[in-house]
């Protein structure tokens, strides 16, 4: 199968997944206690006003009919209007999504160098001093909750020392880097141990393969064998795990964005859930699902580039 056909096939297979996500999200939001119309109309609104607002947003129809109306609008590219913000959901997502995407990419950029360095350092001398120290630090990194670490960093580096801001996003690229450093660092400390353990195990497994001994016996240097054969073959399992981690970072942005008051998708999701803003939650969930599938597709295509034996 050609690469283009494979991409088209994967995108086509994404449609039933997105349909399933929309059904689950719609049912869960409908089952959530609370009436968004009462929150929207206010405590002093009478029954006639509530009924009028409910009819305006189409929430007076049966649940099944509401879903099919939503699905029809979705096919036409209409994500609906926010009950809370009184704006199109597409405009809200277009404003908040780049912030979350920037945070995820920032976290990935901070994560890759220490993962490669620590994994190689740990695998070169298994059970050595460096290996033991790295493994202990990794366990500590996994044991510390992300939200607690985010609060700790915000208070120490932000509130007490004043080195970094603890809210906002900034206006320029450099301000984005400065504002999002602590959120990215908080998440990175949790991600790095997972990838280090995985890449270390893959490196040790490859270093014990017969082709490594055969290369050394033919006079190839250890660094050359490691650089040209061992490391590329070890990257693939970690790359697949990395795709899952990136998908987690998209959903996990809710935590750090709430702690640091970052105006991204995570913060928008929390506010919308509390306000029972059905259309925003449904639209944001679909965007997260679509982004996750695109990341998985990109990793699969990258795997074929690293190892040509893998066919799409």
Secondary structure, 3 states (H helix, E strand, C coil): CCHHHHHHHHHHHHHHHHHHHHHHHHHHHHHCCCCHHHHHHCCCCCHHHHHHHHHHCCCCCCHHHHHHHHHHHHHCCCCCECCCCCCEHHHHHHHHHHHHHHHHHHHHHHHHHHHHHHHHHHHHCCCCHHHHHHHHHHHHHHHCCHHHHHHHHHHHHHHHCCCCCCCCCCCCHHHHHHHCHHHHHHHHHHHHHHHHHHHHHHHHHHHCCHHHHHHHHCCCCHHHHHHHHHHHHHHHHHHHHHHHHHHHHHHHHHHHHHHCCCCCHHHHHHHHHHCCCHHHHHHHHHHHHHHHHHHHHHHHHHHHHHCCCCCC
